[in-house]
Amino acid sequence: MNNPGRSRPVRALFFICFALCYCSFVYAGNNCLLDLSSKNWRILSDSGWPGASSGAIEETGKKGLAVKLDYFLEATKEWPWPEIDFFVPFKQTMDFSKFKGVRLDISGVEGNEIYFYFLSLDGNLGSAKPLMHRVLLTGRRQQIDLPFSSFLIARDWYPRNPGYSRVREWDKIQSFGLHLKGKSGEKGSLCIFKAELLKSIPPEPYNIERMRSAPPEHRPIYFKGNASGKAEAEIVIDCRPAGKKISPYLFGANWGVWLGLPEKNKAVPLGVKMLRAGGPFMDRFDWGNSRYTFPGSNKEIIMTSLDEFILYCRSINAEPLIQVNALGFTNDAAALVRYLNKDKGYNVRFFEIGNEPFIWHKTHFDVQKKPVSDEEYFEAFKKIAIALKKAQNETGTGQEIKIFAPSFTMEDASQSQIAEFLKKCRDFENDASRNPEKIKVLDCLSVHYFPSFIDLGSMQNKENLPYATESVQNWWNAGYVNSYDSSLPKNASSGLLPKLKKLIDENYPGTELGLTEFGIESQSMVSYAPLTKVIYLADLYGILAREGLDYSMQFCLNSSDQNVALIDDLDNITPLYYPFSLYANNFRGRMLNASTTIPEKLNVYACKNGVGTVIMVVNKEKRPYVSAVRIKTKKQTAGFLHQFPALSLTCFNIKEQGSKFAGDCWEYGEKQLN
């Protein structure tokens, strides 16, 4: 079942109240050791929100040096995203401007990511501003050098503090600490053996991106004639009959609306084609003042404005999709369209009405006490859809808008419910008495799907790589019987995309199909081995293109949950960034017929992108395969031998140059992640 946990914020640390305690310094040459005595530490459960996490502090070595921080994370109904802070406040504001960074000697649970932070007094607002750095723990003792220049202001702090100083003010430091987030029931320990302020930074400072993964391996390729030599498999690409066009909006993503927007130097190379401002928080969002609330809380939170979001989308060459509030919070949809497209001239063309309305009683339990019926949602939906389209006509731009709805969660929706919604849309459009202007209220059926391969009882991972790579067939293969994905009925055939397309054809022909949220695992902070998601998604992207999906938006572009993010909340690239960027920047144009002699071991997808042929090969096995790759064009057949690494995505971008072929090859997978 989908959970608002996937829209998971890390709250800003400015809620911390500073106790008057003294933290002494010990100078070691030009550097400075921070006093780690247990008496100095304070614990804050869930940054002031109604969480239930707990912690303890004990010294493990010489007084003032090593300290052990024990934690137990626990969620509540009001706050399902547990986290905890261990911090040391200073008696007075400290000036660290003469230092260049901090060296940590630390250990913790393998694979966990934590934040080391300083709270600086903001020069404009006078409030505490979190300066943060992410650290990936290895399970062993680590010495980590963190330059002050690579600390960033917390991405969930600055949208909520208009007028803040963009300067990282190292001369106004009030405290330092560690921030940890995770899933409910998680427990463990962090050990800090030393924290040392540095006058200079070594030439190889800590880089979490390199810790997570190496980038794809890139090299040029040249070949002529046919492949020769011993091959274990054959891949054939037929370039002569170009097939259906790949949607220009296929490689989209969701913006983490509780955060600020990531830096463009990371987002532009990603190649995202559509960016959705959606999710449960947008159901509670008032676009007039850019504020929203959390379930069970009256505290208003400031969000990045829609103006800034739209301008950001255009600057990274992505189209915005804006979710319209349908839950009943203050929000005039028609006025929004007039503001965006008439007053501002943004020419926003895509709108979605509500987010997962049929589970509002779970995600918005404070305002929606019981499940929404199909009829209740449809009545609200049609009113908003008509208002949106009439308002767009009033703009005088001549540009039509497209309405997406209702973001069915495939874990909960039945085929009959989807069919009934489509029928209601069709019947309303054709009913002259109710709809004399014959307004088409639905342009795109939107759905969400998050396969899950964890044990639902313990919420722990099992060895899920082979289960996940096999289960990608749930998306397209009507003959495949689901054995492992707990989000869909077990021991039943799936063929998800063909079934959805059939429902559209039978009940509201001409409607597009959009996957406005997808990923692996809807629960927050569930740690899969990155390779599992990399291989699953690398295969899925090709399937979405081959099956002719009109829109897809991965969850999500940026998040504090590094397990789902393409870019984390401090602008660090995650392993999921690389397969997405290889597809988004190369896989476009028209599909080509591609075949492989060992399907579901080596899967292949190909397209003609206008300047060349792009071939994506996914090796889903734990061993490499030497394969002959043959390309058939109108003039000739050429080929080459290639060894596809174990558990990898290989991307070829090939151009025909007379009788020769040349191009580029990128490979990403197990080798880079290890």
C-alpha positions in Angstrom: 0.0 0.0 0.0 1.3 3.4 -0.8 2.3 5.5 2.1 2.9 9.3 2.5 6.3 8.2 3.8 7.7 8.3 0.3 7.0 12.1 0.4 9.4 12.2 3.3 10.9 15.4 4.7 13.8 15.9 6.9 12.7 18.8 9.1 15.0 21.7 9.5 17.1 21.7 12.6 16.2 25.3 13.6 13.8 23.9 16.2 16.7 23.1 18.5 16.7 25.0 21.8 20.2 25.8 23.0 21.0 24.7 26.5 23.8 26.6 28.3 26.6 24.2 28.3 30.2 24.6 27.7 32.2 22.8 25.0 35.9 23.2 25.4 38.6 23.0 22.8 41.9 21.3 22.7 44.4 22.7 20.2 46.6 20.2 18.4 49.1 22.2 16.4 47.1 24.5 14.0 44.0 22.3 14.4 41.4 22.2 17.1 39.7 19.2 18.8 36.1 19.5 19.7 35.2 18.3 23.2 33.1 15.2 22.9 32.4 14.6 26.6 29.1 13.0 27.2 28.0 15.8 29.5 28.0 18.2 26.5 25.6 16.2 24.3 21.9 16.8 24.0 19.3 14.6 22.2 16.4 15.9 20.2 13.7 13.4 19.1 12.3 14.1 15.7 13.3 17.8 15.5 10.4 19.0 17.5 7.7 17.1 15.7 5.5 14.5 17.4 7.8 11.5 17.0 8.8 8.9 19.5 12.5 8.2 18.9 14.9 7.9 21.8 18.6 7.8 22.3 21.4 7.5 24.9 25.0 8.8 25.2 28.0 7.1 26.8 31.7 7.7 26.8 33.8 4.8 25.5 37.3 6.1 25.8 39.4 8.8 27.4 37.3 11.6 28.8 36.4 14.2 26.2 37.2 11.9 23.3 35.3 8.9 22.1 31.5 8.8 22.7 28.9 6.3 21.7 25.4 7.5 20.6 22.7 4.8 20.8 19.4 5.4 19.0 16.0 3.8 18.6 13.8 5.2 15.9 10.0 5.0 16.3 7.2 6.6 14.4 3.8 7.9 15.4 0.5 8.1 13.5 1.0 11.9 13.2 4.7 11.6 12.2 5.6 8.4 10.3 9.1 9.6 9.5 11.3 9.0 12.6 14.6 10.6 13.1 16.9 11.9 15.9 19.5 14.5 16.6 22.6 14.3 18.8 24.1 17.7 19.2 26.4 19.8 21.3 25.4 23.5 21.8 28.0 26.1 22.6 27.7 28.5 25.5 28.4 31.4 23.1 28.6 31.9 19.4 31.8 30.5 18.0 34.0 31.9 15.1 35.2 29.0 12.9 36.1 31.2 10.0 39.8 30.6 10.3 39.3 26.9 9.8 38.7 25.2 6.4 36.9 22.0 7.4 36.3 19.3 9.9 37.9 15.8 10.3 35.6 13.1 11.7 36.8 9.8 13.2 33.6 7.8 13.2 31.9 4.5 12.8 28.3 3.3 12.4 26.0 0.8 10.8 27.1 -0.2 7.3 25.1 1.4 4.6 23.5 4.0 6.8 23.8 7.7 5.8 23.9 10.4 8.4 24.3 14.2 8.4 27.0 16.0 10.2 26.0 19.6 10.7 26.8 22.9 12.3 24.1 25.4 13.2 25.0 28.9 12.1 23.2 32.1 13.1 21.7 33.5 10.0 22.8 37.1 9.5 19.5 38.3 8.0 17.0 36.4 10.1 18.8 35.8 13.4 17.7 32.2 13.4 19.7 29.0 13.4 20.6 27.9 9.9 21.7 24.2 9.4 24.9 23.7 7.4 25.0 20.0 6.5 27.1 17.3 5.0 26.1 13.7 4.3 28.3 10.8 5.2 27.9 7.2 4.1 28.9 4.7 6.9 30.8 1.6 6.0 30.5 -0.4 9.2 34.1 0.2 9.9 36.0 3.1 11.6 36.4 5.9 9.1 38.5 9.1 9.0 36.6 11.6 6.9 37.7 15.1 5.9 34.7 17.5 5.2 35.6 20.9 3.7 33.4 23.7 4.9 33.0 24.7 1.3 31.0 21.5 0.6 28.5 22.0 3.5 25.1 23.1 2.2 22.2 24.9 3.8 19.5 22.3 4.5 17.2 22.0 1.5 14.1 22.0 3.7 15.1 25.0 5.7 15.6 27.7 3.1 12.2 27.6 1.4 10.6 28.2 4.8 12.8 31.1 5.7 12.4 33.8 3.0 15.1 36.5 3.2 17.8 34.3 4.7 21.4 35.0 4.0 22.8 32.7 1.3 26.3 33.0 2.9 27.5 30.1 5.0 28.4 32.1 8.1 31.2 30.2 9.8 31.8 33.0 12.2 28.4 32.5 13.9 28.4 28.8 14.9 26.1 27.9 17.7 26.3 24.1 17.8 27.4 20.9 16.0 25.7 17.5 15.8 24.6 14.4 14.0 21.3 13.9 12.4 20.0 10.4 11.7 16.8 9.2 9.9 15.4 5.8 9.2 12.4 3.5 9.5 10.4 2.8 12.6 11.9 0.1 14.8 15.4 0.7 13.6 18.1 0.8 16.2 21.9 1.1 16.3 24.9 3.1 17.4 27.2 5.8 16.2 30.7 6.1 17.6 32.7 9.3 17.3 36.3 9.0 18.3 37.4 12.4 17.3 36.1 15.6 15.7 38.8 18.0 14.6 38.6 21.5 13.0 41.2 21.8 10.2 43.3 24.7 9.1 43.8 23.1 5.7 42.1 20.3 3.8 43.9 17.4 2.2 43.9 17.2 -1.6 41.4 14.3 -1.6 38.5 15.4 0.7 35.5 13.1 1.3 33.1 12.7 -1.6 29.9 10.8 -0.9 29.1 10.5 -4.6 32.3 8.5 -5.1 31.6 6.5 -2.0 28.2 5.5 -3.4 29.3 4.7 -7.0 31.7 5.4 -9.8 30.1 7.0 -12.9 29.4 4.9 -16.0 32.4 3.7 -17.9 32.6 5.5 -21.3 34.6 4.6 -24.4 34.4 5.0 -28.2 33.6 2.1 -30.4 34.5 1.4 -34.1 33.5 -1.6 -36.2 33.1 -2.7 -39.8 31.6 -5.9 -41.3 30.0 -8.7 -39.3 30.8 -9.9 -35.9 33.1 -12.9 -35.9 34.3 -15.1 -33.1 32.8 -17.2 -30.4 29.5 -15.7 -29.0 27.2 -17.0 -26.3 24.2 -15.0 -27.6 23.1 -12.9 -30.5 21.4 -9.5 -30.5 19.8 -8.2 -33.7 18.7 -4.6 -34.3 16.7 -4.1 -37.5 16.9 -0.4 -38.4 14.9 -0.6 -41.6 11.3 -0.4 -40.3 11.3 2.4 -37.7 8.4 1.8 -35.3 6.3 3.9 -33.0 7.5 7.2 -31.6 8.9 7.3 -28.1 7.0 9.9 -26.0 9.0 13.1 -25.4 7.7 13.0 -21.8 8.7 9.4 -21.0 11.6 10.2 -18.7 10.1 12.4 -16.1 10.4 12.7 -12.3 8.6 13.9 -9.2 10.0 17.0 -7.4 10.4 16.5 -3.6 8.0 19.4 -2.8 9.0 19.5 0.9 12.5 20.5 -0.2 14.0 23.3 -2.3 15.0 22.6 -5.9 18.3 20.9 -6.6 21.1 22.8 -8.2 20.8 23.0 -12.0 24.4 21.7 -12.6 23.1 18.3 -11.4 19.6 18.5 -12.8 20.4 19.6 -16.4 22.7 16.7 -17.2 20.1 14.3 -15.9 17.9 15.1 -18.9 14.5 14.9 -17.0 11.7 15.7 -19.5 8.8 16.4 -17.2 8.7 17.4 -13.5 5.7 16.8 -11.4 4.7 18.9 -8.4 2.5 16.4 -6.7 1.9 14.0 -3.8 0.0 14.2 -0.5 1.4 17.6 0.5 0.1 19.2 -2.7 -3.3 18.0 -1.6 -2.9 20.4 1.3 -1.2 23.2 -0.6 -2.5 26.7 -1.0 -0.8 28.1 -4.1 -1.8 31.7 -3.2 0.6 31.8 -0.2 2.8 28.7 -0.9 1.9 27.0 2.3 0.8 23.5 3.4 0.2 21.5 6.5 1.1 18.0 7.6 -1.7 15.6 8.6 -2.7 16.2 12.2 -1.0 19.5 12.5 -2.2 23.1 12.1 1.4 24.4 11.7 1.7 26.0 8.2 4.9 25.1 6.3 6.2 27.4 3.5 7.0 25.7 0.2 8.9 26.9 -2.8 6.4 28.9 -4.9 4.9 27.5 -8.1 6.5 30.5 -9.9 10.0 29.4 -8.9 9.1 25.8 -9.7 7.9 26.6 -13.2 10.9 28.8 -14.1 13.2 26.0 -12.7 11.5 23.4 -15.0 12.0 25.5 -18.0 15.6 26.2 -17.1 16.4 22.5 -17.0 14.3 21.8 -20.2 11.5 20.0 -18.4 7.8 20.6 -18.7 5.9 21.1 -15.4 3.0 19.0 -14.3 1.1 20.6 -11.5 -1.2 18.7 -9.2 -4.4 20.6 -8.3 -5.7 20.4 -4.8 -8.9 18.3 -4.8 -9.1 17.5 -1.1 -11.0 20.7 -0.1 -8.2 22.9 1.2 -8.2 26.5 0.0 -7.3 26.5 -3.6 -9.1 28.0 -6.6 -8.1 25.8 -9.6 -9.5 28.2 -12.2 -7.8 31.2 -10.7 -4.5 29.2 -10.7 -4.8 28.6 -14.5 -5.6 32.3 -15.1 -2.6 33.3 -12.9 -0.2 30.9 -14.5 -1.2 31.2 -18.2 -2.8 34.6 -18.5 -1.1 36.8 -16.0 2.3 35.2 -16.0 2.3 33.7 -19.5 3.9 30.4 -18.4 2.0 28.3 -20.8 1.6 25.4 -18.3 -0.2 22.6 -20.2 -0.4 19.7 -17.8 -2.5 19.5 -14.6 -3.4 16.5 -12.4 -6.5 16.6 -10.1 -5.8 15.2 -6.7 -3.3 12.6 -5.4 -4.4 9.0 -4.7 -7.9 10.1 -3.6 -9.1 6.6 -2.8 -6.6 6.3 0.1 -7.1 9.9 1.5 -8.6 8.3 4.6 -5.1 6.9 5.3 -2.9 9.8 4.1 -5.1 12.6 5.2 -6.8 10.9 8.2 -7.3 14.2 10.0 -9.7 15.7 7.4 -10.9 12.6 5.5 -12.4 10.3 8.1 -13.8 7.6 5.7 -12.9 6.3 2.2 -13.9 8.4 -0.7 -16.4 6.7 -3.0 -16.0 6.6 -6.7 -19.0 8.9 -7.2 -17.7 11.5 -4.6 -14.4 11.8 -6.3 -15.9 11.9 -9.8 -18.2 14.8 -8.8 -15.3 16.8 -7.4 -13.1 15.9 -10.3 -15.4 16.9 -13.1 -16.1 20.3 -11.5 -12.4 21.0 -11.2 -11.7 19.7 -14.7 -14.4 21.9 -16.3 -13.2 24.9 -14.3 -9.6 24.4 -15.5 -10.5 24.1 -19.1 -12.9 27.0 -19.1 -10.2 29.1 -17.4 -7.7 28.1 -20.0 -10.1 29.2 -22.8 -10.3 32.6 -21.0 -6.5 33.1 -21.3 -6.9 33.6 -25.1 -3.7 31.7 -25.8 -5.3 29.1 -28.0 -3.3 26.5 -26.2 -5.2 23.5 -24.8 -4.3 22.0 -21.4 -4.3 18.3 -20.5 -6.0 16.9 -17.4 -4.5 13.9 -15.6 -6.5 11.9 -13.0 -7.0 10.2 -10.6 -3.6 8.7 -9.8 -4.9 5.2 -9.0 -2.6 3.2 -6.7 -2.2 -0.1 -8.4 -1.8 -1.8 -5.0 -5.4 -0.8 -4.2 -7.3 -0.2 -7.4 -9.3 -2.9 -9.2 -9.8 -3.2 -12.9 -13.5 -2.6 -12.4 -12.9 0.6 -10.5 -10.6 1.9 -13.2 -13.1 0.9 -15.9 -15.9 2.6 -14.0 -14.0 5.9 -13.7 -13.3 5.9 -17.5 -16.9 5.2 -18.3 -18.0 8.1 -16.1 -15.7 10.4 -18.0 -16.9 9.1 -21.4 -20.6 9.3 -20.5 -20.2 12.8 -19.1 -18.4 14.0 -22.1 -21.2 12.7 -24.4 -24.1 13.8 -22.2 -25.4 17.0 -23.8 -27.7 17.8 -20.9 -24.8 17.8 -18.3 -22.0 18.9 -20.6 -23.4 21.0 -23.4 -20.0 22.3 -24.4 -18.8 18.7 -24.8 -15.7 19.3 -22.6 -13.3 16.4 -22.5 -12.7 16.2 -18.7 -10.0 13.5 -18.8 -7.0 13.5 -21.2 -4.7 11.1 -19.4 -5.4 8.3 -17.0 -2.8 8.5 -14.3 -1.6 5.6 -12.1 1.0 4.9 -9.4 2.8 1.7 -8.9 5.5 0.8 -6.4 6.5 -2.9 -6.5 7.8 -4.2 -3.1 10.2 -7.1 -2.4 10.6 -6.8 1.4 9.2 -8.9 4.2 6.0 -7.1 5.2 6.1 -8.4 8.7 9.7 -7.4 9.6 10.0 -4.6 7.0 13.5 -6.0 6.3 15.2 -6.8 3.0 15.7 -10.3 1.9 18.1 -11.3 -1.0 15.8 -9.6 -3.5 17.9 -9.0 -6.6 16.8 -12.1 -8.5 13.1 -11.6 -7.4 13.1 -8.0 -8.6 14.8 -8.6 -11.9 12.4 -11.4 -12.7 9.4 -9.4 -11.6 9.9 -6.6 -14.1 7.7 -8.9 -16.3 4.7 -7.8 -14.2 4.7 -4.6 -16.2 4.2 -6.2 -19.6 3.9 -10.0 -19.7 0.3 -11.2 -19.3 1.6 -14.7 -19.1 3.9 -14.1 -16.2 2.6 -15.2 -12.8 3.6 -12.9 -10.0 5.5 -14.7 -7.2 7.5 -12.0 -5.5 5.9 -8.5 -5.7 3.8 -8.0 -2.6 2.2 -4.9 -4.2 0.2 -7.1 -6.6 -1.8 -10.2 -6.1 0.4 -13.3 -5.7 0.0 -16.3 -8.0 -1.9 -14.2 -10.5 -1.0 -13.0 -14.0 -0.2 -9.3 -14.3 0.6 -7.6 -17.6 -0.1 -4.3 -16.0 0.5 -1.9 -18.9 -1.4 -4.0 -21.6 -4.4 -4.3 -19.1 -4.5 -0.6 -18.5 -4.4 0.1 -22.3 -7.1 -2.4 -22.9 -9.3 -0.7 -20.2 -8.8 2.6 -21.9 -9.6 1.2 -25.4 -12.8 -0.4 -24.1 -14.1 2.4 -21.9 -12.6 5.8 -23.1 -10.7 5.4 -26.3 -8.1 8.1 -27.1 -7.2 8.7 -23.5 -3.4 8.7 -22.8 -1.8 6.7 -20.1 0.6 8.3 -17.5 2.6 6.7 -14.7 2.9 9.8 -12.5 4.6 8.0 -9.6 6.7 4.8 -9.7 9.8 3.3 -8.1 10.6 0.3 -6.0 9.0 0.4 -2.6 6.5 2.9 -1.4 7.5 2.8 2.3 10.0 5.4 3.5 13.7 4.6 4.3 13.7 1.0 3.2 17.2 0.2 2.2 17.6 -2.0 -0.9 21.0 -2.8 -2.3 21.4 -0.1 -5.0 22.2 -2.7 -7.6 18.7 -4.2 -7.2 17.1 -0.9 -8.2 19.6 -0.1 -10.9 19.0 -3.3 -12.8 15.3 -3.3 -12.3 14.9 0.3 -13.5 17.3 -0.1 -16.4 15.1 -2.9 -17.7 11.9 -1.0 -16.9 12.8 2.1 -18.8 13.1 0.1 -22.0 9.8 -1.6 -21.4 8.0 1.7 -20.8 9.3 2.9 -24.2 8.5 -0.3 -26.0 5.0 -0.5 -24.6 4.3 3.1 -25.7 3.6 4.7 -22.4 2.8 8.4 -22.9 4.2 9.8 -19.6 6.2 8.5 -16.7 7.5 10.3 -13.6 9.8 8.5 -11.3 9.7 9.0 -7.6 11.7 11.1 -7.2 14.1 13.8 -8.5 15.4 14.9 -5.0 14.7 13.5 -1.6 16.1 13.2 1.9 15.6 9.4 1.4 18.6 8.5 -0.6 17.1 5.1 -1.3 14.6 6.7 -3.8 16.3 9.9 -4.9 18.1 10.6 -8.1 19.7 13.5 -6.3 19.7 13.6 -2.5 18.7 16.7 -0.5 22.2 18.0 -0.5 22.6 17.7 -4.3 24.7 14.5 -4.3 24.1 12.1 -7.1 22.9 8.6 -6.2 23.4 5.4 -8.1 19.8 5.8 -9.6 20.9 8.9 -11.4 23.1 7.1 -13.9 20.6 4.6 -15.6 18.0 7.4 -15.8 20.4 9.8 -17.4 21.6 7.3 -20.0 18.1 6.7 -21.1 16.8 10.3 -20.9 19.7 11.7 -22.9 19.9 9.0 -25.5 16.7 7.0 -25.9 14.4 9.1 -28.1 13.0 9.1 -31.6 11.3 5.9 -32.9 11.5 2.3 -31.6 13.3 -0.3 -33.6 12.8 -4.0 -33.7 15.3 -5.6 -31.3 15.7 -9.3 -30.5 17.9 -11.4 -28.3 18.5 -15.1 -28.2 18.5 -15.2 -24.4 15.6 -13.0 -23.2 15.4 -12.2 -19.5 19.1 -12.8 -19.3 20.2 -10.2 -21.9 17.3 -7.9 -22.6 17.6 -5.4 -25.5 15.8 -2.2 -26.5 16.7 0.0 -29.5 15.6 3.2 -31.2 16.5 5.6 -34.0 17.1 9.0 -32.5 17.5 11.1 -35.6 21.3 11.0 -35.8 22.0 7.4 -35.0 21.0 4.1 -33.5 20.7 3.7 -29.7 20.9 0.2 -28.2 20.3 -0.5 -24.5 21.3 -4.0 -23.2 20.5 -5.1 -19.7 22.4 -8.1 -18.4 20.2 -9.4 -15.6 22.5 -12.3 -14.7 25.4 -12.6 -12.2 27.8 -13.5 -15.0 29.1 -11.7 -18.2 27.9 -12.7 -21.7 29.9 -12.4 -24.9 27.3 -11.6 -27.5 27.3 -10.8 -31.2 25.5 -7.5 -31.9 24.2 -7.2 -35.5 22.8 -4.0 -37.0 20.7 -4.2 -40.1 20.3 -1.1 -42.2 18.9 -0.5 -45.7 22.5 -0.6 -47.1 24.2 -3.3 -45.0 24.5 -5.5 -42.0 27.3 -4.9 -39.6 28.2 -6.2 -36.2 30.7 -6.6 -33.4 31.3 -8.8 -30.5 30.9 -7.4 -27.0 31.2 -8.7 -23.5 28.3 -7.5 -21.4 29.4 -7.3 -17.8 27.5 -9.1 -15.1 24.5 -7.2 -13.7 24.9 -4.1 -15.9 23.3 -1.7 -18.3 25.2 -1.0 -21.6 24.2 1.9 -23.8 25.5 2.1 -27.4 25.0 5.3 -29.4 26.0 4.4 -32.9 26.3 6.4 -36.1 26.6 5.0 -39.6 29.6 6.6 -41.5 29.7 5.2 -45.0 30.6 1.6 -44.8 31.7 1.9 -41.2 30.0 2.4 -37.8 31.3 4.4 -34.9 29.9 5.7 -31.7 30.0 5.6 -28.0 29.5 3.0 -25.3 28.6 3.5 -21.7 28.4 0.8 -19.1 27.0 0.9 -15.6 26.2 -1.7 -13.0 27.8 -4.0 -10.5 31.4 -3.0 -11.3 30.8 0.7 -10.7 28.7 0.1 -7.5 31.5 -2.1 -6.0 
